[in-house]
Amino acid sequence: MWKNKNVWILLTGDFIAGLGLWLGIIGNLEFIQDKVPSDFLKSIILASGPLAGIIVGPLAGRITDQTNKKMVMLIAGFLRIVSVIFMLIAIQTGSVWWMVIFLICTHVSAAFYFPALQAAIPLIVDEKDLLQLNGIYMNVSTLSRIFGTAVAGIFLIIMSLSMLYAVSLVAYLGLFILTCFLSIDETKEKQTSKEANSGKTGFKELFPVIKGLPIVFMTLWMTLIPLLFIGGFNLMVINISELQNSSAIKGWLYTAEGLAFMIGAFFVKQIRQKISSYSILFACSFMIGLSHLFLYLADIPIIAVFAFILFGFSVGCFFPTAATIFQTKVPKSYHGRFFSFRNMLDSLIFQVILLITGFLLDSIGLQLMNVLFGSLSIAMTAAFYAKYRQLRANSQQKE
């Protein structure tokens, strides 16, 4: 796998893209904080980008399945470069409307780029290497998040906001150039894709395929469990900081979760050699529920840090495993639409959980909210496990 130049291009490109993304996110917050006094208006402006990504999701999935995936990634990369120019105009003019255009273009680009990337991964490595590559890919994304936010904070001190976006622009140009060197053999996939997509236009044809694959359908629903934690991640960190009356705990929680995530994603292949993918999913889902329950004692620093370590390790194993199941069980001719649908679903659920988390933090507080979420996660895990055993029993009877 490591001798495959495509692997190195994708990993290096993702790291560069991640740096540019997080530089842009920190820059967005700095710009909007200065220009928009209302928190409600800030939330509306920031929500405009994800909403645009959800709207174009079906189109992105269809085009990814019907078109050369490298070409989709290149066009999405070009749109991302153009979007930074809009943000530079926003800074020069002080206009929030240009920033809205920047956000829309960025998320539309992501709506095309990431399904194409996920669909390309099974085409560049053997199936036996998928789990390892998914784990490494997620580690690279985590590193770019940690490094990107740290660098952005330093850059904002030593340079102007325009220069920060100029650095982001250079990063996106680097990604575009690297993508040009990708060589993906899609000859067989184009044929099967034409057969599978003849007369088909979008998600309407995808849903029967998902329903016909009970394991995929169940795994898709199981991704709700880590999202219960991820959706309110930042709000929980803020509340834990206030509960402990400590600003330093924020850094400890982010660092602990990030490092634990990378360890989980790194060792998931070794774990997979001893137990099945589905056992990993159920065990990780249960541990995510436990991490919520531990936060009932969030006023104790060491318990709070341990809960975030447990969560980080769990999702570090969970997401590469789930991604591998999707890539191997869903027919490749539907990969573009499937990963586009999954990205849309994750984005929508994330926003809903964020709102629910804010409401529960105001109404019942951090500790009771985590007891509720933890109990719900464990109950969902038990229900999915019972369903899995039923599916396996039915499969054995047919054999």
VENFENZI-V864151 format. One record per pair of residues at least 12 apart in sequence whose C-alpha atoms are under 10 Angstrom apart, sorted by the first residue. I is the first residue (numbers start at 1). J is the second residue. If there is no record, write none. Layout:
i=I j=J
i=I j=J
//
This chain:
i=1 j=124
i=1 j=125
i=1 j=126
i=1 j=128
i=1 j=129
i=1 j=130
i=1 j=132
i=1 j=133
i=2 j=125
i=2 j=133
i=4 j=124
i=4 j=125
i=5 j=124
i=5 j=181
i=5 j=182
i=5 j=183
i=6 j=120
i=6 j=121
i=6 j=123
i=6 j=124
i=6 j=125
i=6 j=178
i=6 j=179
i=6 j=181
i=6 j=182
i=6 j=183
i=6 j=184
i=7 j=121
i=7 j=124
i=7 j=125
i=7 j=133
i=7 j=137
i=7 j=182
i=8 j=178
i=8 j=182
i=9 j=175
i=9 j=177
i=9 j=178
i=9 j=179
i=9 j=180
i=9 j=181
i=9 j=182
i=9 j=183
i=10 j=117
i=10 j=120
i=10 j=121
i=10 j=124
i=10 j=137
i=10 j=175
i=10 j=178
i=10 j=179
i=10 j=182
i=11 j=133
i=11 j=136
i=11 j=137
i=11 j=138
i=11 j=139
i=11 j=140
i=11 j=141
i=12 j=137
i=12 j=140
i=12 j=174
i=12 j=175
i=12 j=178
i=12 j=179
i=13 j=140
i=13 j=171
i=13 j=172
i=13 j=174
i=13 j=175
i=13 j=176
i=13 j=177
i=13 j=178
i=13 j=179
i=14 j=117
i=14 j=137
i=14 j=138
i=14 j=140
i=14 j=141
i=14 j=144
i=14 j=175
i=15 j=137
i=15 j=138
i=15 j=139
i=15 j=140
i=15 j=141
i=15 j=142
i=15 j=143
i=15 j=144
i=15 j=145
i=15 j=147
i=15 j=148
i=15 j=171
i=15 j=175
i=16 j=140
i=16 j=141
i=16 j=144
i=16 j=148
i=16 j=168
i=16 j=170
i=16 j=171
i=16 j=172
i=16 j=173
i=16 j=174
i=16 j=175
i=16 j=178
i=17 j=77
i=17 j=80
i=17 j=141
i=17 j=144
i=17 j=148
i=17 j=168
i=17 j=169
i=17 j=171
i=17 j=172
i=17 j=173
i=17 j=174
i=17 j=175
i=17 j=176
i=18 j=140
i=18 j=141
i=18 j=142
i=18 j=143
i=18 j=144
i=18 j=145
i=18 j=146
i=18 j=147
i=18 j=148
i=18 j=149
i=18 j=168
i=18 j=171
i=18 j=172
i=18 j=175
i=19 j=141
i=19 j=143
i=19 j=144
i=19 j=145
i=19 j=146
i=19 j=147
i=19 j=148
i=19 j=149
i=19 j=151
i=19 j=152
i=19 j=167
i=19 j=168
i=19 j=171
i=19 j=172
i=20 j=80
i=20 j=84
i=20 j=144
i=20 j=145
i=20 j=148
i=20 j=149
i=20 j=152
i=20 j=164
i=20 j=165
i=20 j=166
i=20 j=167
i=20 j=168
i=20 j=169
i=20 j=170
i=20 j=171
i=20 j=172
i=20 j=173
i=20 j=175
i=21 j=80
i=21 j=106
i=21 j=144
i=21 j=145
i=21 j=148
i=21 j=149
i=21 j=165
i=21 j=168
i=21 j=169
i=21 j=171
i=21 j=172
i=22 j=144
i=22 j=145
i=22 j=146
i=22 j=147
i=22 j=148
i=22 j=149
i=22 j=150
i=22 j=151
i=22 j=152
i=22 j=168
i=23 j=145
i=23 j=147
i=23 j=148
i=23 j=149
i=23 j=150
i=23 j=151
i=23 j=152
i=23 j=153
i=23 j=155
i=23 j=156
i=23 j=164
i=23 j=165
i=23 j=166
i=23 j=167
i=23 j=168
i=23 j=169
i=23 j=171
i=24 j=84
i=24 j=87
i=24 j=103
i=24 j=106
i=24 j=148
i=24 j=149
i=24 j=152
i=24 j=161
i=24 j=164
i=24 j=165
i=24 j=166
i=24 j=167
i=24 j=168
i=24 j=169
i=25 j=103
i=25 j=148
i=25 j=149
i=25 j=152
i=26 j=148
i=26 j=149
i=26 j=150
i=26 j=151
i=26 j=152
i=26 j=153
i=26 j=156
i=26 j=161
i=26 j=164
i=27 j=87
i=27 j=152
i=27 j=153
i=27 j=155
i=27 j=156
i=27 j=160
i=27 j=161
i=27 j=162
i=27 j=164
i=27 j=165
i=27 j=168
i=28 j=46
i=28 j=87
i=28 j=99
i=28 j=102
i=28 j=103
i=28 j=161
i=28 j=165
i=29 j=42
i=29 j=46
i=30 j=156
i=30 j=161
i=31 j=87
i=31 j=90
i=31 j=91
i=31 j=94
i=31 j=96
i=31 j=99
i=31 j=161
i=32 j=45
i=32 j=46
i=32 j=96
i=32 j=99
i=34 j=94
i=35 j=94
i=35 j=95
i=35 j=96
i=36 j=96
i=44 j=100
i=45 j=96
i=45 j=97
i=45 j=99
i=45 j=100
i=45 j=103
i=45 j=104
i=46 j=99
i=46 j=100
i=46 j=103
i=46 j=104
i=47 j=100
i=47 j=103
i=47 j=104
i=47 j=351
i=48 j=100
i=48 j=101
i=48 j=103
i=48 j=104
i=48 j=107
i=49 j=99
i=49 j=100
i=49 j=101
i=49 j=102
i=49 j=103
i=49 j=104
i=49 j=105
i=49 j=106
i=49 j=107
i=49 j=108
i=50 j=103
i=50 j=104
i=50 j=106
i=50 j=107
i=50 j=108
i=50 j=110
i=50 j=111
i=50 j=344
i=50 j=347
i=50 j=348
i=50 j=351
i=51 j=103
i=51 j=104
i=51 j=107
i=51 j=108
i=51 j=344
i=51 j=347
i=51 j=348
i=52 j=103
i=52 j=104
i=52 j=105
i=52 j=106
i=52 j=107
i=52 j=108
i=52 j=109
i=52 j=111
i=53 j=103
i=53 j=104
i=53 j=105
i=53 j=106
i=53 j=107
i=53 j=108
i=53 j=109
i=53 j=110
i=53 j=111
i=53 j=112
i=53 j=340
i=53 j=343
i=53 j=344
i=53 j=347
i=54 j=107
i=54 j=108
i=54 j=111
i=54 j=340
i=54 j=341
i=54 j=343
i=54 j=344
i=54 j=345
i=54 j=346
i=54 j=347
i=54 j=348
i=55 j=108
i=55 j=111
i=55 j=344
i=56 j=107
i=56 j=108
i=56 j=109
i=56 j=111
i=56 j=112
i=56 j=340
i=56 j=344
i=57 j=108
i=57 j=110
i=57 j=111
i=57 j=112
i=57 j=115
i=57 j=202
i=57 j=203
i=57 j=336
i=57 j=337
i=57 j=339
i=57 j=340
i=57 j=341
i=57 j=342
i=57 j=343
i=57 j=344
i=57 j=345
i=58 j=111
i=58 j=112
i=58 j=201
i=58 j=202
i=58 j=203
i=58 j=204
i=58 j=336
i=58 j=337
i=58 j=338
i=58 j=340
i=58 j=341
i=58 j=344
i=59 j=111
i=59 j=112
i=59 j=201
i=59 j=202
i=59 j=203
i=59 j=336
i=59 j=337
i=59 j=340
i=60 j=72
i=60 j=108
i=60 j=109
i=60 j=110
i=60 j=111
i=60 j=112
i=60 j=113
i=60 j=114
i=60 j=115
i=60 j=116
i=60 j=202
i=60 j=336
i=60 j=337
i=60 j=339
i=60 j=340
i=60 j=341
i=61 j=111
i=61 j=112
i=61 j=115
i=61 j=116
i=61 j=201
i=61 j=202
i=61 j=203
i=61 j=334
i=61 j=335
i=61 j=336
i=61 j=337
i=61 j=338
i=61 j=339
i=61 j=340
i=61 j=341
i=62 j=112
i=62 j=197
i=62 j=200
i=62 j=201
i=62 j=202
i=62 j=203
i=62 j=334
i=62 j=335
i=62 j=336
i=62 j=337
i=62 j=338
i=62 j=340
i=63 j=112
i=63 j=116
i=63 j=201
i=63 j=202
i=63 j=336
i=63 j=337
i=64 j=112
i=64 j=113
i=64 j=114
i=64 j=115
i=64 j=116
i=64 j=117
i=64 j=119
i=64 j=120
i=64 j=333
i=64 j=334
i=64 j=335
i=64 j=336
i=64 j=337
i=64 j=339
i=64 j=340
i=65 j=115
i=65 j=116
i=65 j=119
i=65 j=189
i=65 j=190
i=65 j=193
i=65 j=194
i=65 j=196
i=65 j=197
i=65 j=202
i=65 j=332
i=65 j=333
i=65 j=334
i=65 j=335
i=65 j=336
i=65 j=337
i=65 j=338
i=66 j=189
i=66 j=190
i=66 j=191
i=66 j=193
i=66 j=194
i=66 j=196
i=66 j=197
i=66 j=198
i=66 j=201
i=66 j=333
i=66 j=334
i=66 j=336
i=66 j=337
i=67 j=116
i=67 j=186
i=67 j=190
i=67 j=193
i=67 j=194
i=67 j=336
i=68 j=116
i=68 j=120
i=68 j=184
i=68 j=185
i=68 j=186
i=68 j=187
i=68 j=189
i=68 j=190
i=69 j=112
i=69 j=113
i=69 j=115
i=69 j=116
i=69 j=117
i=69 j=118
i=69 j=119
i=69 j=120
i=69 j=184
i=69 j=186
i=69 j=336
i=70 j=113
i=70 j=116
i=70 j=117
i=70 j=120
i=70 j=179
i=70 j=180
i=70 j=181
i=70 j=182
i=70 j=183
i=70 j=184
i=70 j=186
i=71 j=113
i=71 j=116
i=71 j=179
i=71 j=180
i=72 j=109
i=72 j=112
i=72 j=113
i=72 j=114
i=72 j=115
i=72 j=116
i=72 j=117
i=73 j=109
i=73 j=110
i=73 j=112
i=73 j=113
i=73 j=114
i=73 j=115
i=73 j=116
i=73 j=117
i=73 j=120
i=73 j=175
i=73 j=176
i=73 j=179
i=73 j=180
i=74 j=109
i=74 j=112
i=74 j=113
i=74 j=175
i=74 j=176
i=74 j=177
i=74 j=178
i=74 j=179
i=74 j=180
i=75 j=109
i=75 j=112
i=75 j=113
i=75 j=176
i=76 j=105
i=76 j=106
i=76 j=107
i=76 j=108
i=76 j=109
i=76 j=110
i=76 j=111
i=76 j=112
i=76 j=113
i=76 j=114
i=76 j=116
i=76 j=176
i=77 j=106
i=77 j=109
i=77 j=110
i=77 j=112
i=77 j=113
i=77 j=172
i=77 j=173
i=77 j=174
i=77 j=175
i=77 j=176
i=77 j=177
i=77 j=179
i=78 j=109
i=78 j=172
i=78 j=173
i=78 j=175
i=78 j=176
i=79 j=102
i=79 j=105
i=79 j=106
i=79 j=107
i=79 j=108
i=79 j=109
i=79 j=110
i=79 j=172
i=80 j=102
i=80 j=103
i=80 j=105
i=80 j=106
i=80 j=107
i=80 j=108
i=80 j=109
i=80 j=110
i=80 j=113
i=80 j=169
i=80 j=172
i=80 j=173
i=80 j=176
i=81 j=105
i=81 j=106
i=81 j=109
i=81 j=168
i=81 j=169
i=81 j=170
i=81 j=171
i=81 j=172
i=81 j=173
i=81 j=175
i=81 j=176
i=82 j=102
i=82 j=105
i=82 j=106
i=82 j=169
i=82 j=172
i=83 j=98
i=83 j=99
i=83 j=101
i=83 j=102
i=83 j=103
i=83 j=104
i=83 j=105
i=83 j=106
i=83 j=107
i=83 j=109
i=83 j=169
i=84 j=99
i=84 j=101
i=84 j=102
i=84 j=103
i=84 j=105
i=84 j=106
i=84 j=165
i=84 j=166
i=84 j=168
i=84 j=169
i=84 j=170
i=84 j=172
i=85 j=98
i=85 j=102
i=85 j=165
i=85 j=166
i=85 j=169
i=86 j=98
i=86 j=99
i=86 j=100
i=86 j=101
i=86 j=102
i=86 j=103
i=86 j=105
i=87 j=99
i=87 j=100
i=87 j=101
i=87 j=102
i=87 j=103
i=87 j=162
i=87 j=165
i=87 j=166
i=88 j=102
i=88 j=161
i=88 j=162
i=88 j=163
i=88 j=164
i=88 j=165
i=88 j=166
i=88 j=169
i=89 j=102
i=89 j=162
i=90 j=102
i=90 j=162
i=91 j=161
i=91 j=162
i=91 j=165
i=92 j=162
i=110 j=340
i=110 j=343
i=111 j=339
i=111 j=340
i=111 j=341
i=111 j=343
i=111 j=344
i=112 j=336
i=112 j=339
i=112 j=340
i=113 j=340
i=114 j=336
i=114 j=339
i=114 j=340
i=114 j=343
i=115 j=335
i=115 j=336
i=115 j=337
i=115 j=338
i=115 j=339
i=115 j=340
i=115 j=341
i=115 j=342
i=115 j=343
i=116 j=335
i=116 j=336
i=116 j=337
i=116 j=339
i=116 j=340
i=117 j=336
i=117 j=339
i=118 j=134
i=118 j=323
i=118 j=326
i=118 j=327
i=118 j=335
i=118 j=336
i=118 j=338
i=118 j=339
i=118 j=340
i=119 j=327
i=119 j=332
i=119 j=333
i=119 j=334
i=119 j=335
i=119 j=336
i=119 j=337
i=119 j=338
i=119 j=339
i=119 j=340
i=120 j=184
i=120 j=185
i=120 j=186
i=120 j=327
i=120 j=332
i=120 j=335
i=120 j=336
i=121 j=133
i=121 j=134
i=121 j=137
i=121 j=184
i=121 j=324
i=121 j=327
i=122 j=134
i=122 j=324
i=122 j=327
i=122 j=328
i=122 j=332
i=122 j=335
i=123 j=184
i=123 j=185
i=123 j=186
i=123 j=189
i=123 j=327
i=123 j=332
i=124 j=182
i=124 j=183
i=124 j=184
i=124 j=185
i=124 j=186
i=127 j=324
i=127 j=327
i=127 j=328
i=128 j=324
i=129 j=269
i=129 j=324
i=130 j=269
i=130 j=320
i=130 j=321
i=130 j=323
i=130 j=324
i=130 j=325
i=130 j=327
i=130 j=328
i=131 j=265
i=131 j=268
i=131 j=269
i=131 j=272
i=131 j=277
i=131 j=317
i=131 j=319
i=131 j=320
i=131 j=321
i=131 j=322
i=131 j=323
i=131 j=324
i=131 j=325
i=131 j=327
i=132 j=265
i=132 j=266
i=132 j=267
i=132 j=268
i=132 j=269
i=132 j=270
i=132 j=272
i=132 j=320
i=132 j=321
i=132 j=324
i=133 j=265
i=133 j=266
i=133 j=269
i=133 j=320
i=133 j=324
i=134 j=265
i=134 j=266
i=134 j=268
i=134 j=269
i=134 j=319
i=134 j=320
i=134 j=321
i=134 j=322
i=134 j=323
i=134 j=324
i=135 j=261
i=135 j=262
i=135 j=263
i=135 j=264
i=135 j=265
i=135 j=266
i=135 j=267
i=135 j=268
i=135 j=269
i=135 j=316
i=135 j=317
i=135 j=318
i=135 j=319
i=135 j=320
i=135 j=321
i=135 j=323
i=135 j=324
i=136 j=262
i=136 j=265
i=136 j=266
i=136 j=267
i=136 j=268
i=136 j=320
i=137 j=265
i=137 j=266
i=137 j=320
i=138 j=261
i=138 j=262
i=138 j=265
i=138 j=266
i=138 j=316
i=138 j=319
i=138 j=320
i=139 j=258
i=139 j=259
i=139 j=261
i=139 j=262
i=139 j=263
i=139 j=264
i=139 j=265
i=139 j=266
i=139 j=316
i=139 j=320
i=140 j=262
i=141 j=262
i=142 j=258
i=142 j=259
i=142 j=261
i=142 j=262
i=142 j=316
i=143 j=258
i=143 j=259
i=143 j=262
i=145 j=258
i=146 j=254
i=146 j=255
i=146 j=258
i=146 j=259
i=151 j=164
i=152 j=164
i=152 j=165
i=152 j=167
i=152 j=168
i=155 j=167
i=189 j=332
i=189 j=333
i=190 j=332
i=190 j=333
i=191 j=333
i=192 j=331
i=192 j=332
i=192 j=333
i=192 j=334
i=193 j=331
i=193 j=332
i=193 j=333
i=193 j=334
i=193 j=335
i=194 j=333
i=195 j=333
i=196 j=331
i=196 j=332
i=196 j=333
i=196 j=334
i=197 j=333
i=197 j=334
i=201 j=337
i=202 j=334
i=202 j=337
i=202 j=338
i=202 j=341
i=203 j=334
i=203 j=337
i=203 j=338
i=203 j=340
i=203 j=341
i=205 j=334
i=205 j=337
i=206 j=330
i=206 j=334
i=206 j=335
i=206 j=337
i=206 j=338
i=206 j=341
i=207 j=338
i=207 j=341
i=209 j=330
i=209 j=331
i=209 j=334
i=209 j=338
i=210 j=329
i=210 j=330
i=210 j=331
i=210 j=334
i=210 j=338
i=213 j=329
i=213 j=330
i=214 j=387
i=214 j=388
i=214 j=391
i=215 j=278
i=215 j=325
i=215 j=326
i=215 j=329
i=215 j=387
i=215 j=388
i=215 j=391
i=215 j=392
i=216 j=322
i=216 j=325
i=216 j=326
i=216 j=327
i=216 j=328
i=216 j=329
i=216 j=330
i=217 j=326
i=218 j=384
i=218 j=385
i=218 j=387
i=218 j=388
i=219 j=278
i=219 j=281
i=219 j=282
i=219 j=321
i=219 j=322
i=219 j=323
i=219 j=325
i=219 j=326
i=219 j=384
i=219 j=388
i=220 j=322
i=220 j=323
i=220 j=325
i=220 j=326
i=220 j=342
i=220 j=345
i=220 j=346
i=221 j=380
i=221 j=384
i=222 j=281
i=222 j=282
i=222 j=285
i=222 j=318
i=222 j=322
i=222 j=377
i=222 j=380
i=222 j=381
i=222 j=384
i=223 j=281
i=223 j=285
i=223 j=315
i=223 j=318
i=223 j=319
i=223 j=322
i=223 j=342
i=223 j=346
i=224 j=285
i=224 j=345
i=224 j=346
i=224 j=349
i=224 j=350
i=224 j=353
i=224 j=377
i=224 j=380
i=225 j=284
i=225 j=285
i=225 j=286
i=225 j=288
i=225 j=289
i=225 j=315
i=225 j=373
i=225 j=374
i=225 j=376
i=225 j=377
i=225 j=378
i=225 j=380
i=225 j=381
i=226 j=284
i=226 j=285
i=226 j=287
i=226 j=288
i=226 j=289
i=226 j=311
i=226 j=312
i=226 j=314
i=226 j=315
i=226 j=318
i=226 j=319
i=226 j=377
i=227 j=288
i=227 j=315
i=227 j=346
i=227 j=347
i=227 j=349
i=227 j=350
i=227 j=353
i=227 j=354
i=228 j=288
i=228 j=289
i=228 j=292
i=228 j=349
i=228 j=350
i=228 j=352
i=228 j=353
i=228 j=354
i=228 j=356
i=228 j=357
i=228 j=370
i=228 j=373
i=228 j=374
i=228 j=376
i=228 j=377
i=229 j=288
i=229 j=289
i=229 j=291
i=229 j=292
i=229 j=308
i=229 j=311
i=229 j=350
i=229 j=353
i=229 j=354
i=229 j=357
i=229 j=370
i=229 j=373
i=229 j=374
i=229 j=377
i=230 j=311
i=230 j=315
i=230 j=350
i=230 j=353
i=230 j=354
i=231 j=346
i=231 j=347
i=231 j=349
i=231 j=350
i=231 j=351
i=231 j=352
i=231 j=353
i=231 j=354
i=231 j=355
i=231 j=356
i=231 j=357
i=232 j=350
i=232 j=351
i=232 j=352
i=232 j=353
i=232 j=354
i=232 j=355
i=232 j=356
i=232 j=357
i=232 j=358
i=232 j=361
i=233 j=254
i=233 j=308
i=233 j=354
i=233 j=357
i=234 j=250
i=234 j=254
i=234 j=354
i=235 j=354
i=235 j=357
i=235 j=358
i=235 j=361
i=235 j=366
i=236 j=250
i=236 j=295
i=236 j=298
i=236 j=357
i=236 j=358
i=236 j=361
i=236 j=366
i=236 j=367
i=236 j=369
i=236 j=370
i=237 j=249
i=237 j=250
i=237 j=251
i=237 j=252
i=237 j=253
i=237 j=254
i=237 j=298
i=237 j=304
i=237 j=308
i=238 j=250
i=239 j=298
i=239 j=299
i=239 j=361
i=239 j=365
i=239 j=366
i=239 j=367
i=240 j=253
i=240 j=295
i=240 j=298
i=240 j=299
i=240 j=300
i=240 j=301
i=240 j=304
i=240 j=366
i=240 j=367
i=241 j=253
i=241 j=298
i=241 j=299
i=241 j=301
i=242 j=299
i=243 j=298
i=243 j=299
i=243 j=300
i=243 j=301
i=243 j=366
i=244 j=298
i=244 j=299
i=244 j=300
i=244 j=301
i=245 j=299
i=246 j=301
i=249 j=301
i=249 j=302
i=249 j=304
i=249 j=305
i=250 j=305
i=252 j=301
i=252 j=302
i=252 j=304
i=252 j=305
i=252 j=308
i=253 j=301
i=253 j=304
i=253 j=305
i=253 j=306
i=253 j=307
i=253 j=308
i=253 j=309
i=254 j=305
i=254 j=308
i=254 j=309
i=254 j=312
i=255 j=305
i=255 j=308
i=255 j=309
i=255 j=312
i=256 j=305
i=256 j=306
i=256 j=307
i=256 j=308
i=256 j=309
i=256 j=310
i=256 j=311
i=256 j=312
i=256 j=313
i=257 j=305
i=257 j=306
i=257 j=307
i=257 j=308
i=257 j=309
i=257 j=310
i=257 j=311
i=257 j=312
i=257 j=313
i=257 j=314
i=257 j=315
i=257 j=316
i=258 j=308
i=258 j=309
i=258 j=311
i=258 j=312
i=258 j=313
i=258 j=316
i=259 j=309
i=259 j=312
i=259 j=313
i=259 j=316
i=260 j=308
i=260 j=309
i=260 j=310
i=260 j=311
i=260 j=312
i=260 j=313
i=260 j=314
i=260 j=315
i=260 j=316
i=260 j=317
i=261 j=308
i=261 j=309
i=261 j=310
i=261 j=311
i=261 j=312
i=261 j=313
i=261 j=314
i=261 j=315
i=261 j=316
i=261 j=317
i=261 j=318
i=261 j=319
i=262 j=312
i=262 j=313
i=262 j=315
i=262 j=316
i=262 j=317
i=263 j=312
i=263 j=313
i=263 j=314
i=263 j=316
i=263 j=317
i=264 j=310
i=264 j=311
i=264 j=312
i=264 j=313
i=264 j=314
i=264 j=315
i=264 j=316
i=264 j=317
i=264 j=318
i=264 j=319
i=264 j=320
i=265 j=312
i=265 j=313
i=265 j=314
i=265 j=315
i=265 j=316
i=265 j=317
i=265 j=318
i=265 j=319
i=265 j=320
i=265 j=321
i=266 j=313
i=266 j=316
i=266 j=317
i=266 j=320
i=267 j=313
i=267 j=316
i=267 j=317
i=268 j=280
i=268 j=313
i=268 j=314
i=268 j=316
i=268 j=317
i=268 j=318
i=268 j=319
i=268 j=320
i=268 j=321
i=269 j=317
i=269 j=320
i=269 j=321
i=271 j=317
i=272 j=317
i=272 j=321
i=276 j=321
i=277 j=317
i=277 j=318
i=277 j=320
i=277 j=321
i=277 j=322
i=277 j=324
i=277 j=325
i=278 j=318
i=278 j=321
i=278 j=322
i=278 j=325
i=278 j=385
i=278 j=388
i=279 j=385
i=280 j=314
i=280 j=317
i=280 j=318
i=280 j=321
i=280 j=322
i=281 j=314
i=281 j=315
i=281 j=317
i=281 j=318
i=281 j=319
i=281 j=321
i=281 j=322
i=281 j=381
i=281 j=385
i=282 j=318
i=282 j=378
i=282 j=380
i=282 j=381
i=282 j=382
i=282 j=384
i=282 j=385
i=282 j=388
i=283 j=314
i=283 j=317
i=283 j=318
i=283 j=381
i=283 j=385
i=284 j=310
i=284 j=311
i=284 j=313
i=284 j=314
i=284 j=315
i=284 j=316
i=284 j=317
i=284 j=318
i=284 j=319
i=284 j=381
i=285 j=311
i=285 j=314
i=285 j=315
i=285 j=318
i=285 j=377
i=285 j=378
i=285 j=380
i=285 j=381
i=285 j=382
i=286 j=314
i=286 j=374
i=286 j=375
i=286 j=377
i=286 j=378
i=286 j=379
i=286 j=380
i=286 j=381
i=286 j=382
i=287 j=307
i=287 j=310
i=287 j=311
i=287 j=313
i=287 j=314
i=287 j=315
i=287 j=374
i=287 j=377
i=287 j=378
i=287 j=381
i=288 j=307
i=288 j=308
i=288 j=310
i=288 j=311
i=288 j=312
i=288 j=313
i=288 j=314
i=288 j=315
i=288 j=318
i=288 j=373
i=288 j=374
i=288 j=377
i=288 j=378
i=288 j=381
i=289 j=310
i=289 j=311
i=289 j=370
i=289 j=371
i=289 j=372
i=289 j=373
i=289 j=374
i=289 j=375
i=289 j=376
i=289 j=377
i=289 j=378
i=289 j=379
i=289 j=380
i=289 j=381
i=290 j=307
i=290 j=310
i=290 j=311
i=290 j=370
i=290 j=371
i=290 j=373
i=290 j=374
i=290 j=375
i=290 j=377
i=290 j=378
i=291 j=303
i=291 j=304
i=291 j=305
i=291 j=306
i=291 j=307
i=291 j=308
i=291 j=309
i=291 j=310
i=291 j=311
i=291 j=312
i=291 j=314
i=291 j=370
i=291 j=371
i=291 j=373
i=291 j=374
i=292 j=304
i=292 j=307
i=292 j=308
i=292 j=310
i=292 j=311
i=292 j=367
i=292 j=368
i=292 j=369
i=292 j=370
i=292 j=371
i=292 j=372
i=292 j=373
i=292 j=374
i=292 j=375
i=292 j=376
i=292 j=377
i=292 j=378
i=293 j=307
i=293 j=367
i=293 j=368
i=293 j=369
i=293 j=370
i=293 j=371
i=293 j=372
i=293 j=373
i=293 j=374
i=293 j=375
i=293 j=377
i=293 j=378
i=294 j=306
i=294 j=307
i=294 j=308
i=294 j=310
i=294 j=367
i=294 j=370
i=294 j=371
i=294 j=374
i=295 j=307
i=295 j=308
i=295 j=366
i=295 j=367
i=295 j=368
i=295 j=369
i=295 j=370
i=295 j=371
i=295 j=374
i=296 j=366
i=296 j=367
i=296 j=368
i=296 j=369
i=296 j=370
i=296 j=371
i=296 j=374
i=297 j=366
i=297 j=367
i=297 j=370
i=298 j=366
i=298 j=367
i=298 j=370
i=299 j=367
i=323 j=339
i=326 j=338
i=326 j=339
i=327 j=339
i=356 j=369
i=357 j=369
i=357 j=370
i=357 j=373
i=360 j=372
//
